[in-house]
Amino acid sequence: MLGLALLYGMTAPASALASGAPDDAAPAAAVDASLGDPAPTPAPKVSAVDGVLQLDDIAEVTVANLKEWAATHDPAKLVPFIEGRAIRGNYPEEVHPHEGRIYFHLKITPESKEHWTDLLGAPDSMRRPVRFSIGLEDHAPFETVHDKTNPLLMTVISPVFGATAALVASLTLILFIRLARSTSIIREPGAAPADGSPKAYNLGRTQMAFWFFLIYVSYLVIWLITDMLDTITPSLLGLMGISAGTALSEALIDSSKDSAHSERSWNLSAERRELEKTIADLKLERAGLDAGAAATPDEIAQREQLDGKIQAARARLTQATHRFSSLDSKKTARATRGFLRDVMADRDGYSFHRFQIFAWTIVLGIMFVSSVYNSLAMPEFSATLLGLMGLSSGTYIGFKFPERQE
């Protein structure tokens, strides 16, 4: 009887479980639950972005289920994902897992420079719609509410700073144009033409002004968008040096011609003074002979000789005066005949060496603007292109030596 009782006690729970007895079912289910797999961690999701999504600004990102995700991962390694690509190296400034908030200071890092260039280059408006999320650099980004159907507006150029920079650049350009039209800032050196016409435009000074404004405006635009200050490339310094050297060499040549002109003018002026003094002395001597008594044959011959010297001196004085007047008229600068004709033609007409340097300046200028617009960076011209520009400038300077000034 005792054996039957023990056997019944051992089999009773199993039969009770099979019959679905309520009293014993709950403890059994608790045991099974304790032995099963734990519940999965809910996936994080970007639910909001506060602040301005702009380079060199703070973005406050709200992430659902961040606290649970941070229990098994390092949130300090998260980076922003813009248009599906990671902004590598742009780690959080602050992380608040319990509040589900992460703060990013959006900036250009060496690893993310190319991506920022793709995002900000070739802008067609002040703002651009983008997909935004966050995640680990080498993993897929978190789910986000700012996907293709609900993009986030990223500011490419701040409206306030953009308007300010545009105003500064426009005022500078307007001021320069007014100076170019009314002063000699990019015109030929020398006195104004006698008829009061404006002086001709100078090729070397115009080229230097052209590169100044391209670099000036480009530097302002790149700084405005990327906040980068060190954007002047070595090849750009070389290009600026070539344009400045061209204008300086041209000025030195013109100065040497002016010096030679001044020396000739001084010599002719001294010759005129000497001839005038000689004529005065000869007249005085001739007057002394006329004041005497009846002239002897020798005195008559001497008077005729003095008259011949006076006539010869007067003829030389007339020639010297004519040369001096002609030389003085050459000191005035050329009168303008229109901008293009001024820079591509000298006093003898259009010249290929002027056209060559003008054409290459325009071509390199177009390449410059394209690089700044698409890549947000100053172009890096090759040594070959710089050599070509230097050769054109050297040819122009070489032909400048025999170029007439009259």
Salt bridges, closest charged atoms under 4 A:
ASP50 OD2 - ARG101 NH1 3.76
ASP56 OD1 - HIS105 NE2 3.03
GLU60 OE2 - ARG101 NH1 2.44
GLU83 OE2 - ARG131 NE 3.86
GLU94 OE1 - HIS96 NE2 3.06
ASP118 OD2 - ARG85 NH1 2.99
ASP138 OD1 - ARG88 NH1 3.14
GLU188 OE2 - ARG334 NH2 3.00
GLU250 OE2 - LYS400 NZ 3.66
ASP254 OD1 - LYS400 NZ 3.68
GLU271 OE1 - ARG323 NH2 3.33
ASP281 OD2 - LYS277 NZ 3.26
ASP290 OD1 - ARG286 NH1 2.20
ASP290 OD1 - ARG303 NE 3.50
ASP307 OD1 - ARG286 NE 2.83
ASP348 OD1 - ARG404 NH2 2.50
GLU403 OE2 - ARG354 NH2 3.25
GLU403 OE2 - LYS400 NZ 3.03
GLU406 OE2 - ARG404 NH1 2.77
